[in-house]
């Protein structure tokens, strides 16, 4: 009578052992979904292949549904590394102070957001009073938190200043909404705006930038706190080794919209935490 339960238990142990062994040999990576899923995969593929060569292990990209899913998955050790915005890093770090931000792009030390409109009469936020406005994701640093923070500092509370506030979910979606007239104005990060313009995915004869925020710290690559310290060091060095003078490396950097990667630390994001508390997005 005990044979079947014992067999089931043995099978479960073997299954778990197999899963853990596979997980140990695979670096599970994700990113906040601030752009379309196909675009995130396109950008990551060459970087993933580069990391596999550098680390000597499989690197797997794990898509997620939304920003909170990245935070929870990294904290729960379902991911090993994730591309986070400043605000999502703060959320991770508050839940797990051992989570480690390894590197950021050079420009992430002085990041900005762009306010856009398709209305030729709009020259400033004052001209958008009583009109509709679009943020990206509510958890986005550059598409929501920091623009909101700077507006609040200027005495503008979006929910009462605009006739309607909506969340597009992603930076490229915000640009599309504004261009299509779904919102009179919107805000997105400077890097995505520049990429959309360069690729012709936004029509600058219709949509224009009318304001830019002050600079702030933003994106970084963060690893879970329990990851092997030696592997953390190898991952960090792999990013720091990317050399824009080498064609192959430059292609990877270009896809990441990076001139190069530099080291970062949790202290860089204290200002983001303060802004989130001021905007009442953290309790």
Secondary structure in CASP SS format (residue, H / E / C, confidence):
PFRMAT SS
TARGET T0000
AUTHOR 0000-0000-0000
METHOD secondary structure of the structure
MODEL  1
X C 1.00
X H 1.00
X H 1.00
X H 1.00
X H 1.00
X H 1.00
X H 1.00
X H 1.00
X H 1.00
X H 1.00
X H 1.00
X H 1.00
X H 1.00
X H 1.00
X H 1.00
X H 1.00
X H 1.00
X H 1.00
X H 1.00
X H 1.00
X H 1.00
X H 1.00
X H 1.00
X H 1.00
X C 1.00
X E 1.00
X E 1.00
X E 1.00
X E 1.00
X E 1.00
X E 1.00
X C 1.00
X C 1.00
X C 1.00
X C 1.00
X C 1.00
X H 1.00
X H 1.00
X H 1.00
X H 1.00
X H 1.00
X H 1.00
X H 1.00
X H 1.00
X H 1.00
X H 1.00
X H 1.00
X H 1.00
X H 1.00
X H 1.00
X H 1.00
X H 1.00
X H 1.00
X H 1.00
X H 1.00
X C 1.00
X C 1.00
X E 1.00
X E 1.00
X E 1.00
X E 1.00
X C 1.00
X C 1.00
X C 1.00
X C 1.00
X C 1.00
X H 1.00
X H 1.00
X H 1.00
X H 1.00
X H 1.00
X H 1.00
X H 1.00
X H 1.00
X H 1.00
X C 1.00
X C 1.00
X C 1.00
X C 1.00
X C 1.00
X E 1.00
X E 1.00
X E 1.00
X E 1.00
X C 1.00
X H 1.00
X H 1.00
X H 1.00
X H 1.00
X H 1.00
X H 1.00
X H 1.00
X H 1.00
X H 1.00
X H 1.00
X C 1.00
X C 1.00
X C 1.00
X C 1.00
X E 1.00
X E 1.00
X E 1.00
X E 1.00
X E 1.00
X E 1.00
X H 1.00
X H 1.00
X H 1.00
X H 1.00
X H 1.00
X E 1.00
X C 1.00
X E 1.00
X E 1.00
X E 1.00
X E 1.00
X E 1.00
X C 1.00
X C 1.00
X C 1.00
X C 1.00
X C 1.00
X C 1.00
X C 1.00
X H 1.00
X H 1.00
X H 1.00
X H 1.00
X C 1.00
X C 1.00
X C 1.00
X E 1.00
X E 1.00
X E 1.00
X E 1.00
X C 1.00
X C 1.00
X C 1.00
X C 1.00
X C 1.00
X H 1.00
X H 1.00
X H 1.00
X H 1.00
X H 1.00
X H 1.00
X H 1.00
X H 1.00
X H 1.00
X H 1.00
X H 1.00
X H 1.00
X H 1.00
X C 1.00
X C 1.00
X C 1.00
X C 1.00
X H 1.00
X H 1.00
X H 1.00
X H 1.00
X C 1.00
X C 1.00
X E 1.00
X E 1.00
X E 1.00
X E 1.00
X C 1.00
X C 1.00
X C 1.00
X H 1.00
X H 1.00
X H 1.00
X H 1.00
X H 1.00
X H 1.00
X H 1.00
X H 1.00
X H 1.00
X H 1.00
X C 1.00
X C 1.00
X C 1.00
X C 1.00
X E 1.00
X E 1.00
X E 1.00
X E 1.00
X E 1.00
X H 1.00
X H 1.00
X H 1.00
X H 1.00
X H 1.00
X H 1.00
X H 1.00
X H 1.00
X H 1.00
X C 1.00
X C 1.00
X C 1.00
X C 1.00
X C 1.00
X C 1.00
X C 1.00
X C 1.00
X C 1.00
X E 1.00
X E 1.00
X E 1.00
X E 1.00
X E 1.00
X C 1.00
X C 1.00
X C 1.00
X E 1.00
X C 1.00
X C 1.00
X C 1.00
X E 1.00
X E 1.00
X E 1.00
X E 1.00
X C 1.00
X C 1.00
X C 1.00
X C 1.00
X C 1.00
X H 1.00
X H 1.00
X H 1.00
X H 1.00
X H 1.00
X H 1.00
X H 1.00
X H 1.00
X H 1.00
X H 1.00
X H 1.00
X H 1.00
X H 1.00
X C 1.00
X C 1.00
X C 1.00
X C 1.00
X C 1.00
X H 1.00
X H 1.00
X H 1.00
X H 1.00
X H 1.00
X H 1.00
X H 1.00
X H 1.00
X H 1.00
X C 1.00
X C 1.00
X C 1.00
X C 1.00
X C 1.00
X E 1.00
X E 1.00
X E 1.00
X C 1.00
X C 1.00
X H 1.00
X H 1.00
X H 1.00
X H 1.00
X H 1.00
X H 1.00
X H 1.00
X H 1.00
X H 1.00
X H 1.00
X H 1.00
X H 1.00
X H 1.00
X C 1.00
X C 1.00
X C 1.00
X C 1.00
X C 1.00
END
